[in-house]
Amino acid sequence: MSGLLSGARTSVNPLRQLTIEQLRQRTSLKWREYPDDVLPLWVAEMDVPLAEPVARAITDAVARGDTGYPAGTAYPQAVAEFAARRWGWDGLAVERTALVPDVMHGVVEALRLVTEPGDAVIVNCPVYPPFYESVAHAGRRIVEAPLGEDLRIDLAALEEAFRRTRAGGRPAAYLLCSPHNPTGVVHSAAELTAIAGLAQRHGVRVVADEIHAPVVAGGARFVPYLSVQGAENGLSLVSASKGWNLAGLRGGLLVAGPAAAGDLARVPFGVSVSTSHLGVIAHTAAFRDGGEWLDALLTGLDDNRRLLAAQLAEHLPAVRYQPGQATCLAWLDCRALGLGDDPAAVFLDRGRVALNSGLAFGTGGAGHVRLNLATAPELIIEAVHRMTSAIG
Ligand SMILES: Cc1ncc(COP(=O)(O)O)c(C=O)c1O
């Protein structure tokens, strides 16, 4: 296990470095929710060792006893440089950012800045389940604008939702998931520009959750929402949590477009200071020095997408899978299997493999499951084997 502490060697597929025995020693949610005979491919944790630059940054901080409150601008600086390098965007202004404890707390904080209790928050279902819980917890009201059949944003449905929610003159926000969880779809520049135009026309404020932005395949291009024309009053959230498996080292960044700087100024001091200093150190190191490790991960995820598609085609051809180009997640349409609304319950019960139930993702989720691809290729094969045995 000492290899784990020193971190992964770069350029080696991080998804191939840990054995199932090592993973079962983990104490995190993915590995502790179910008994040991269950193969867990659900919550978005990755079966990887920590990237070496991240491991070094936090062990150095611990050695210094550097465990106080966060300070300085190293985190937004690292994200700005990453955005310029990877996404060709140099518009992330360090002075228009605020530390937030994590992305979902940042989403709630952003929604509080641009809406009042009782106002509508529009989402593209099926979508990441905590969007529903967090919006409700913040006292706002969810309005669904379902994705199209092709799993892309249906601009007509979105405009209709904008029109409906703004009809009474109350503020409304649109919580965009970019790239989209669970489908892995990367929104194009044209789509994002159209969204910004619609939002402007209807007076809807956009909050873009871009936590999966680093996890975009080499062949695709991630476009930051705030980089498109018309998005000047948008807010976005980023973190290294998904790209480098840092959910246990919490820390997010709220970024404001030029016309949202006034809103950002209203983020209470207590929010930024509640962010973990160790988390900030980890996320900063990931964005600044974790590029090589990330590239190896992205190649491994691409391989796993192809492997899953091939395994399903061979063993479960009735399952529909349109591989996305982003996230570590696969969205599987299992309706043709005849397992009812909740196939994940059948796969768990009879196949001993834990996937996310599509039901939690809102309208359009019934009959679907979400599978986490961030694991060793052998475990993808094993998961399909278990799913197949569940229906046999
Ligand atoms: C779209 C999306 N937003 C937010 C989160 C959670 O982020 P955090 O743990 O920083 O709150 C996830 C986790 O999977 C996610 O997929």
Ligand as a Chemical Component Dictionary entry (heavy atoms), coordinates in Angstrom:
data_LIG
# 
_chem_comp.id                   LIG 
_chem_comp.type                 NON-POLYMER 
_chem_comp.pdbx_formal_charge   0 
_chem_comp.three_letter_code    LIG 
# 
loop_
_chem_comp_atom.comp_id 
_chem_comp_atom.atom_id 
_chem_comp_atom.alt_atom_id 
_chem_comp_atom.type_symbol 
_chem_comp_atom.charge 
_chem_comp_atom.model_Cartn_x 
_chem_comp_atom.model_Cartn_y 
_chem_comp_atom.model_Cartn_z 
_chem_comp_atom.pdbx_ordinal 
LIG C1 C1 C 0 -22.771 17.510 -11.910 1  
LIG C2 C2 C 0 -22.181 17.370 -10.529 2  
LIG N1 N1 N 0 -22.166 18.422 -9.701  3  
LIG C3 C3 C 0 -21.676 18.332 -8.453  4  
LIG C4 C4 C 0 -21.154 17.154 -7.974  5  
LIG C5 C5 C 0 -20.657 17.080 -6.559  6  
LIG O1 O1 O 0 -19.668 18.017 -6.345  7  
LIG P1 P1 P 0 -19.179 18.340 -4.878  8  
LIG O2 O2 O 0 -18.834 17.041 -4.234  9  
LIG O3 O3 O 0 -17.995 19.242 -5.078  10 
LIG O4 O4 O 0 -20.322 19.032 -4.217  11 
LIG C6 C6 C 0 -21.119 16.031 -8.813  12 
LIG C7 C7 C 0 -20.593 14.754 -8.303  13 
LIG O5 O5 O 0 -20.598 13.752 -8.941  14 
LIG C8 C8 C 0 -21.665 16.144 -10.119 15 
LIG O6 O6 O 0 -21.677 15.092 -10.947 16 
# 
loop_
_chem_comp_bond.comp_id 
_chem_comp_bond.atom_id_1 
_chem_comp_bond.atom_id_2 
_chem_comp_bond.value_order 
_chem_comp_bond.pdbx_ordinal 
LIG C1 C2 SING 1  
LIG C2 N1 SING 2  
LIG C2 C8 DOUB 3  
LIG N1 C3 DOUB 4  
LIG C3 C4 SING 5  
LIG C4 C5 SING 6  
LIG C4 C6 DOUB 7  
LIG C5 O1 SING 8  
LIG O1 P1 SING 9  
LIG P1 O2 DOUB 10 
LIG P1 O3 SING 11 
LIG P1 O4 SING 12 
LIG C6 C7 SING 13 
LIG C6 C8 SING 14 
LIG C7 O5 DOUB 15 
LIG C8 O6 SING 16 
# 
